[in-house]
Amino acid sequence: MTLTAFILIFASVILHALWHFICKSARPVPAFYMVVSASCLCTTLPFALTSGIDLTRLPPRFWLMLLGGGLSGMICDIGLSRAYRLADVSLAYPLARALPVIMTAFVTVLLGIGATPSPLELFGMLIIMSGCVLMPMKNFSDLHWKNYWNRALLGILVAAAGTTGYTIFDSEGVRLLLANEDVARWHGAAAYSSLRESVLLLTLSCYVFAIPHERARVTKDLFRHPHPYLAGIGAALAYLLILIAMGFVTNVCFVQAFRQMSLPVGVLLGMFFLHEKCSAAKLTGVALIVGGLILTVL
């Protein structure tokens, strides 16, 4: 993990926590994420259009990675929306963030993508995941499998699979774009982000309008509130920094691990702005995440 990658990811974490903070009170459904995605696309499109990239020169493998990244992002949004409808955000979100830490490391090692993490780095990632799992609990006595085995679990697993998928696909997609086009990394990341967001928006829109009860959630009120637009701008800038940071790590699983800094930041935002109570279990979870991050750096 280089200093450049750390600074980029930390800046992204702040933005990610802020846009998730905006979503927290909205109880988002797929239609909400559809508007967020449209806002994301509008944010990065001006940068992409001025990048000067010749799309015809990109290899077929790039388009496969792009399709995989966009579909994975759509799957993640659908999973999160289901989890948020069936469980508290404070429970669903940390769990959906916990699983991809280990899942990304496992898949990259299995497929030989990037450098193999050391045992200490893998242990650090396991500690981070443990902190994420502990964070939603109000008391240590609540740490029981029954509190995790609920109707929202399927949505959490789907969101985790989607997150793992788009992290790996997008890392390879950006690498291929920059290998075939002589452009600045941030320009290449913006171009990839716009293309990937176009796939996500198209597929998510098809999902929303094809299912009656999801289509019914597309109301005028959805477009009148600023929440999805502000969330889209924050999400676009946050992920743009992540795409840039992917070029400064030896394995994309490190990016996935360090993105979990958004959880402690989210806790602080909740304490100061929503006046949420912070239990001993949650503080312990935060400490484990920070400790795991330190071990991963070392």
N, C-alpha and C positions, 0 to 999 in steps of 0.2 A: 504494500500500500504506500504510494508516494504521497508527499505533502500536497501536491497539486490535486490528486484524487480526493484526499481528505477534505480540502477546502471546498471543492466543487460539491461533494456529497453533503457536507455540513450545510452549505447554503441551500441545497436542494431540500434537505431535511426541514429547515425552517419554513420554506415555502410549502412543502408537503403538509406539515403540521397545520399551517394556517388555512390551506384550502380544505383540508379534512375537518378542521374546526368549523368552517363555514357550513359544511355538509352535515355536521353532527346533529343539528337541530331540525334538519329537513326530512329525516327518515327517507332517504332517496330510493326511488324505484327506477327500473330500467329507462323509463321516459326521461327522468331527471338526468341520468347519465348520458342520454342521447343529446340533450341540450349542452351538457358539460363538454361532450366530445366536439360538438359543433363550435363551441367557444374556443376549445383547444386548437382546432384547425385554423380558425380565423387568426389566432395569436401567432402561430408559427408560419403561416402561409406567406406573408410578405418577405420573410427572411429566405424561405425556400425559393421563391420566384426570382430573387436577386442572386442566387448562388451560382448560376451559369452551368449547372450540371446537365449533361447530355444523357437523358434516361435510356436512349437506345444503345449506349455503350455498356450498360450494366448487364452482367451475366445472368442466365436463368436462375442460378442458385440464389441470387439476391432477391428475386421476385418471390421465390419460395419462402425465404426468411421473412420477407415483408408480409406475405399472406399469413404465415404462422404467427408473427407478432401481433397483427391486427386481430386475428381470430382469438388468440389467447387473451388479448385485452378485453374483447367482447365477453368472453367466458368469465373473466374475472369480475367484470361489472355486474353480470347477471347473478353470479354467486354472492357477491357482496350485497346486492339489493335484496336477495332472498334472506340472507343472514340477518340483515338489519330489520326486516319486517318481522322476523320470528324471535329475535333476541335483542337485548340492549346492545347499542353500539359499543359500549365500554367492555362488553364480553366478546362480541363477534370480531371486532377489528383487531385486537391484539392476537387472537388465535389465528386469524387469517394471515397475519404478518409473521407469525412464529414458524409455521410449517415450511414456507418457502426458503427459509435460511438453510435448513438441512437438506431440503429437497433439491435446491439448486446445486449445492455442493455435491450431493450424491449423483445427480444426472451428469454434471460436468466431468466428474471423476470417471463415471461409468463409460462415457462417450469419448474420453480423452480430450476434452476441450480445455485449453489453458493449462497452466501449471498445477500440479497436484498440491493441495493444501497440506501443510505439515500437521502432525498429530496435535501440537499445541493450538494451531489455528482452528482445527476441527473441534477441539475441546472448547475453545472460546465460542464458536458458533453454537455448540450445544448449550453452553451456559446462557447465551443470548436467547435461544429458543425457550429455555426453562424460565427465564425472566418474563418473556412474553406470555407464557402459559399462566404464570402466577399473578400477573398484573390485574386481571379482571376480578380476582377474588377479594371480597371485603374482609374476610378473616382467614387465618390459616386453617381453621376447622372446615372451611368451605372447599378445601382442596380434595375433592372427591370426584370420581369418574362420572357420577350421576349429574354433576353440575355442568359437565361438558357434553354429555350424551343427550342431546335434545333435538328438536325439529330443525334448529338452525345449523346443525352440524354438517348437513349435506351442502348447504350454501357456503359454509366456511371451507370445506374441502375443495369445492369447485373453484372458489376464489383463489385458494392457495395453488391449485394446479394451474390456473390461468396466469397467476403472478410468476410462477416458476417458468412457464412456457414463454411468456413475452420477454422475460429477462434474458433468457438464452437466445431466443430468436433475434431479438433486437440487437444484442451484442454482436452477433455474427453479421447481421444485416448492415450495421454501421461500418463494421470492419471491411466488408466487401465493397461498400460504396466508396470509402476513402481509398481503398486499394486500386480502384479503377478510375477515380476522378481526382485531379489535382486541385483540391479546394481546401480552405481552412476547416479545421475540425468542427468548429461551431456551425459553419455554414452547412457542412455535410450532415451534422446531427439535426439541424433544423429541417433540411430537405427530407431526411429519412422520417423525422417525426411527423411531417405533414402528410407524406405518403401513407405511413402507418395509421395515422389518425383517420385518413380517408377510408381505409379498409374497415377500421373499427366502427366509424360512423355509419357506413353503408350496411354492414352486417347487423349492427345493433338496431338500426332503424327497421330493417327487414323483420327482425325478431319482434320488435315492439308492435309494428302494424299488422303482423301476421297472427298475433294472439289477441283475441277479443278483450280479455280483462286487462291486458297491458295497454292495448290501444285506447281503452276507456280512460286511462290515466293521463292521456295527452289532452289537457284542457288549457283554456286561455290563461288560467291562473299560473300555470307552469312557466309561461313565457313572460309574465309580468313581474316576477320576483327577480331580484338581482343575484340571488344565491348561485344558481347554476353558471351564470356568466362569470362571476368573480372566481368561483371554484375552477372554471375552465382555464382562465388566465393563469391562476396559481399552479394548476396541474401541468399546464403546458410548459411553463418556465422551469418548474421543478424537474420534470422528466427530461427536458432539454439538457439541463446540467448533468443529469445521470448519464445520458447518452454520451456526452463529452467525457465524463469521468471514466467510462468503460474503456477508453483507450489508454488509461494510465494505471491499470491493474493487470496482474498476471493471470487472474481468473475472475470471471464475473461474479462468482459466489461471494467475493469480498465486498463488492458493491451491494449485493443483496443483504449481507450481514450489517453493513454500516448504515443502510437505510433505516434500520430499526431505531436509530437515534431519534426518529420522529416520535416514538412512543413516550420517552421521558419529556420531550419538548411539549407534546400534547398534554401530558399530565400537568405540567407547569401552567400551560394556558388555561386548562380547566380549573386549576386552583385559583388563579389570579382573576380570571374574567367570568367564569361561571360559578365561582365559589364552591367548587366540588370538594368534598371531604377526601382526604388522602389517608387510607388505612395503612397499617403496618405491613400488610401483605403486599399492597401496591408499591410501597416504598422499597420493600425487599426486592420485588420484581424489577423496579427501576435500577436498583443497585446491581442486580445480577446482569442486566443488559449492559450497563456501563462497564462492569468488571469483565464481561465477555468480550466487549469491544477492545478493551486494553489488552487482553490476552491475544486477540486476533492481530493487533498491531505488533505486539512483541514477537 
